[in-house]
Amino acid sequence: MIDFLIIGGGVAGLSAAARLSTLGSVTVLEREDALAYHASGRSAALFEEHYGKPSTVALNRASLDFHRSADVLSPRGLMLIGSAAEADLFAADVQAMRMTEITMDEALALIPVLNPDHVDRAAYDPGAWDIDTDRLIQTFAKTARGNGAQIVTKAEVTGISRTAQGWAVSTKGGEFEARQLVNAAGAWVDVIAAMAGVAPLGFQPLRRSMARIPAPDGHDVRAWPMVFGAGEGWYAKPDAGALIVSPAEEDPTDPHDAYADDMVLAEGLARYEANVTTPVTRLLASWAGLRTFAPDRTLVLGPDPAHPGFIWCAGQGGYGMQSSPGASQLLADLISGNTPAISPDMVAALAPDRLR
């Protein structure tokens, strides 16, 4: 009998495995051939402490020391740009993310292809970092395995039932029994809940498309900051000598292996092009991921109030990589009875019972 059976081998499930493996026996079930295949493998991979709802920011702060000790952060910086027509959106973003406004000369020194005929304001935060997502995933997996955890791929869940001792889970790879079930299934969390006879919480997967384009005009973009349009209407980020550009759309969809929408991608690239002096002439690649949110866009962490042996680790949205160390530690603290590092009001804001 396993103590903790975790459904989902993305950053949510693997970080939970690393923490819970110090409390008891752990098995992780991943439906795909590889770990971190879906949203976790398609992340923009940025750590920005002030990005997200207040409870997400609290988890970000609780995660920073872990990220530093795991050596997964490297300097990136974050720029926000806007035009006169976007003044209100720009001001709201500057305030929400605690950024510092800079001159256009300073902005052009950082990103020389900005179009000054369109962009007339900018803000900057040097305290934003790239996350080595593969290293983070492997750190969690190595820790879990080092504590005796089993990680099983190609194990799509086909059935879940209650037992006298906890839960019985059927998969395409075999049968498993556990005292507690951790639902870290990403876009499929409500599907897993329904299979277990637990009321879904109303999670919504939202598609986000991305394109990789060549570096503009042959510039060396490696030191450029990530740049957001006001209101997060698009973003661009250096990646392996090229740029990733996203329309930052949030189109509701069902859980699936996401792919980019060509029309949405074209619209997003057009928004990017309006802010720079170099047109996009070709794509190197395109893809999409699903960012899954609870109705209030806040993570859901902890035991279900009606089913205490069913533990939610869900709703990471676009914040899973940066918040995972703090989120998984909170989950372990709630299960073990230890005092969480974040404040009681933030713990309450993340609790599943707020949605019942």
C-alpha positions in Angstrom: 0.0 0.0 0.0 1.5 3.3 -1.1 1.2 6.3 1.1 0.9 8.9 -1.7 -0.1 8.2 -5.2 0.4 11.3 -7.4 -1.3 11.6 -10.7 0.6 13.8 -13.1 4.3 13.9 -14.0 4.7 17.6 -14.7 6.3 20.1 -12.3 3.3 20.1 -10.0 3.4 16.3 -9.5 7.2 15.9 -9.4 7.7 18.8 -6.9 5.0 17.2 -4.7 6.8 13.9 -5.0 10.1 15.4 -3.9 8.5 16.9 -0.8 6.1 14.0 0.1 8.7 11.4 -0.3 10.2 12.5 3.0 6.8 11.7 4.6 6.1 8.3 3.2 6.1 6.1 0.1 5.3 7.8 -3.2 4.4 6.7 -6.7 4.0 9.1 -9.5 1.8 8.2 -12.5 2.4 10.0 -15.8 0.2 9.2 -18.9 2.8 10.2 -21.5 6.1 8.5 -22.4 8.1 11.3 -20.8 7.9 13.6 -17.8 6.8 17.2 -18.1 5.4 16.6 -21.6 2.4 19.0 -21.6 2.4 22.5 -19.9 5.6 21.9 -18.0 7.5 21.3 -21.2 6.1 24.4 -22.9 6.7 27.0 -20.3 8.0 30.6 -20.9 10.4 29.7 -18.0 10.6 33.0 -16.2 10.9 33.7 -12.5 9.4 37.1 -11.7 8.6 37.5 -8.0 5.6 39.9 -8.4 3.9 38.0 -11.3 0.5 36.6 -10.3 -2.2 36.9 -7.7 -1.1 37.8 -4.1 -1.1 34.1 -3.1 1.0 33.2 -6.1 3.4 36.0 -5.2 3.6 34.5 -1.7 4.5 31.1 -3.2 7.0 32.8 -5.6 8.8 34.3 -2.6 8.8 31.0 -0.7 10.3 29.4 -3.8 13.3 31.7 -4.4 15.8 30.2 -2.0 15.1 26.7 -3.5 15.6 28.0 -7.0 18.9 29.6 -6.0 20.2 26.5 -4.2 19.2 24.3 -7.1 21.1 26.7 -9.4 18.3 26.9 -12.0 18.2 30.7 -12.3 20.1 32.9 -14.7 19.7 36.7 -15.2 17.2 37.8 -17.8 15.4 41.0 -16.8 11.8 42.0 -17.8 10.7 45.0 -19.9 7.2 46.4 -20.3 6.5 48.6 -23.3 3.4 50.5 -24.4 2.1 53.3 -26.6 0.0 56.4 -25.7 -3.2 54.4 -26.6 -2.2 51.8 -23.9 -1.4 54.3 -21.2 -3.9 52.9 -18.7 -2.9 49.2 -19.3 0.8 50.2 -19.0 0.3 52.1 -15.7 -1.7 49.2 -14.2 1.0 46.7 -15.2 3.8 48.9 -13.8 2.0 49.1 -10.5 1.0 45.5 -10.3 4.5 44.2 -11.1 6.4 46.9 -9.2 8.4 47.9 -12.2 10.5 51.1 -12.6 9.8 53.3 -15.6 12.8 54.0 -17.9 13.4 56.4 -20.8 13.1 55.3 -24.4 16.9 55.7 -24.8 17.4 53.3 -22.0 14.8 50.9 -23.5 16.5 51.1 -26.9 19.9 50.3 -25.3 18.4 47.1 -24.0 16.3 46.1 -27.1 17.6 48.1 -30.1 14.8 47.0 -32.5 12.0 48.8 -30.6 10.0 51.1 -32.8 10.0 54.6 -31.3 7.3 55.7 -33.7 4.9 53.4 -31.8 6.5 52.7 -28.4 6.7 55.8 -26.3 7.0 54.3 -22.7 8.8 51.5 -21.1 9.5 50.0 -17.6 12.1 47.6 -16.5 12.7 45.0 -13.7 16.2 43.6 -13.5 15.1 41.0 -10.9 13.6 38.6 -13.4 15.3 35.3 -14.1 15.3 32.5 -16.7 14.5 29.1 -15.1 16.3 26.1 -16.4 13.1 24.1 -16.5 14.8 20.7 -17.4 17.2 21.0 -14.5 14.4 21.9 -12.1 12.3 18.9 -13.3 15.3 16.6 -13.0 16.1 18.0 -9.5 12.6 17.2 -8.3 12.7 13.7 -9.9 16.1 12.9 -8.6 15.1 13.9 -5.0 12.0 11.9 -5.2 13.8 8.8 -6.5 16.5 9.3 -3.9 13.9 9.0 -1.2 12.5 5.8 -2.7 9.7 7.2 -4.9 8.7 5.3 -8.0 7.9 7.3 -11.2 5.9 5.4 -13.8 5.4 6.7 -17.3 2.9 5.4 -19.9 0.4 5.0 -17.1 -2.8 6.7 -18.2 -5.4 6.5 -15.5 -8.5 4.5 -16.6 -10.4 4.1 -13.3 -10.4 5.3 -9.6 -12.4 3.9 -6.7 -12.5 4.3 -3.0 -11.4 1.4 -0.7 -11.4 0.9 3.0 -7.8 1.9 3.1 -7.9 4.8 0.6 -7.9 4.5 -3.2 -7.5 2.0 -6.0 -6.3 3.3 -9.3 -6.4 1.4 -12.6 -4.0 2.5 -15.4 -2.9 1.2 -18.8 0.3 0.1 -17.0 -1.2 -1.7 -14.0 -3.1 -1.4 -10.7 -2.1 0.8 -7.7 -3.5 1.3 -4.2 -2.7 4.2 -1.9 -3.8 5.8 1.3 -3.9 9.3 -0.2 -4.4 10.5 -3.8 -2.7 13.6 -5.1 -4.3 15.2 -8.1 -1.6 17.0 -10.0 -3.0 16.2 -13.5 -2.7 19.7 -15.0 -5.4 20.3 -17.6 -7.0 17.0 -16.6 -7.5 17.7 -12.9 -11.3 17.9 -13.0 -11.4 14.8 -15.1 -9.4 12.9 -12.5 -11.6 14.3 -9.7 -14.8 13.1 -11.5 -13.3 9.7 -11.9 -12.6 9.6 -8.2 -16.2 10.6 -7.3 -15.0 14.0 -6.1 -16.8 17.1 -7.3 -14.8 19.1 -9.9 -13.8 22.6 -9.0 -14.4 24.3 -12.4 -10.8 24.3 -13.8 -10.5 25.8 -17.3 -7.6 25.0 -19.6 -6.6 28.0 -21.7 -4.5 27.6 -24.9 -1.4 29.8 -25.4 0.4 29.7 -28.8 4.1 30.4 -29.3 6.4 30.8 -32.3 10.2 30.8 -32.5 11.6 33.3 -35.0 15.1 34.2 -36.1 16.9 36.9 -34.2 15.9 40.3 -35.7 18.4 41.6 -38.3 21.0 39.2 -37.0 21.2 40.8 -33.6 22.8 38.9 -30.7 19.6 38.6 -28.5 21.1 36.5 -25.7 21.3 39.5 -23.3 18.0 41.0 -24.2 15.3 41.1 -21.5 12.0 39.4 -21.9 9.5 42.0 -23.2 5.7 42.3 -22.6 3.3 44.5 -24.4 1.0 46.5 -22.1 -1.9 44.4 -20.8 0.1 41.3 -21.7 -1.2 41.5 -25.3 2.0 39.7 -26.5 5.5 38.8 -25.3 8.9 38.0 -26.7 11.8 36.2 -25.0 15.3 35.2 -26.1 15.7 31.5 -26.6 18.8 29.7 -27.8 19.9 32.6 -30.0 16.4 33.2 -31.4 13.2 34.8 -30.1 10.0 33.2 -28.8 7.0 35.3 -29.6 3.5 34.7 -28.1 0.2 36.4 -28.7 -0.4 35.6 -25.0 -3.9 34.4 -25.9 -6.2 32.6 -23.4 -8.6 30.6 -25.5 -10.8 28.1 -23.5 -10.4 24.6 -24.6 -10.8 21.0 -23.5 -7.8 19.1 -22.1 -5.7 17.8 -25.0 -2.2 17.8 -26.5 -2.3 21.5 -27.6 -1.1 22.9 -30.9 -0.8 26.5 -32.1 -3.7 28.2 -33.8 -2.2 29.7 -37.0 -4.6 32.7 -37.2 -4.1 33.6 -33.5 -0.4 33.2 -33.9 -0.4 35.5 -37.0 -2.4 38.2 -35.0 0.1 38.0 -32.1 3.0 38.3 -34.4 1.4 41.4 -36.0 1.1 42.9 -32.5 4.8 42.2 -31.9 5.7 43.7 -35.3 3.9 46.9 -34.6 6.3 47.5 -31.7 9.6 46.7 -33.5 11.4 47.9 -36.7 12.0 44.4 -38.1 9.3 42.3 -39.7 8.9 38.6 -39.1 9.8 36.9 -42.4 9.7 33.2 -41.3 9.1 30.9 -38.3 11.6 28.4 -37.0 8.9 26.5 -35.1 5.5 26.9 -33.4 3.7 25.1 -30.6 1.1 25.7 -27.9 0.5 24.8 -24.2 -2.5 24.8 -21.9 -2.5 27.0 -18.8 -5.1 25.7 -16.5 -6.8 28.0 -14.0 -9.3 27.7 -11.2 -12.3 30.1 -11.5 -10.5 32.7 -9.4 -7.1 32.1 -11.2 -5.5 31.1 -7.9 -3.7 27.8 -7.3 -5.6 25.1 -5.4 -3.5 23.3 -2.8 -4.6 20.9 -0.1 -7.1 18.2 0.9 -10.6 18.3 -0.5 -12.9 19.3 2.3 -15.4 16.4 1.5 -12.7 13.8 0.8 -9.7 14.4 3.0 -7.7 11.6 1.3 -8.0 13.4 -2.0 -5.4 16.2 -2.3 -5.5 18.9 -4.9 -2.2 20.2 -6.4 -3.8 22.1 -9.3 -4.4 25.4 -11.1 -0.8 26.4 -11.6 -1.8 28.3 -14.8 1.3 30.0 -16.0 3.0 30.1 -12.6 3.9 26.4 -12.1 7.7 26.6 -12.7 8.3 29.6 -10.6 6.0 28.7 -7.7 6.5 24.9 -7.5 9.0 24.8 -4.7 6.8 26.9 -2.4 3.6 25.2 -3.5 4.9 21.7 -3.0 6.3 22.6 0.4 3.0 24.1 1.5 1.3 20.8 0.4 3.7 18.8 2.5 3.3 21.1 5.5 -0.5 20.8 5.3 -0.3 17.0 5.2 2.3 16.7 8.0 0.8 19.4 10.2 3.8 21.7 10.1 3.4 25.4 10.1 3.5 26.7 6.5 6.1 29.3 5.5 3.5 31.6 4.0 0.9 33.5 6.0 -2.5 32.0 7.2 -4.5 34.3 4.9 -2.5 33.1 1.9 -2.9 29.5 2.9 -6.6 30.1 3.1 -6.6 31.8 -0.3 -5.1 28.6 -1.8 -7.4 26.1 0.0 -9.8 23.9 -2.0 -12.8 24.7 0.3 -12.9 28.3 -1.0 -14.4 26.9 -4.2 -17.0 24.7 -2.5 
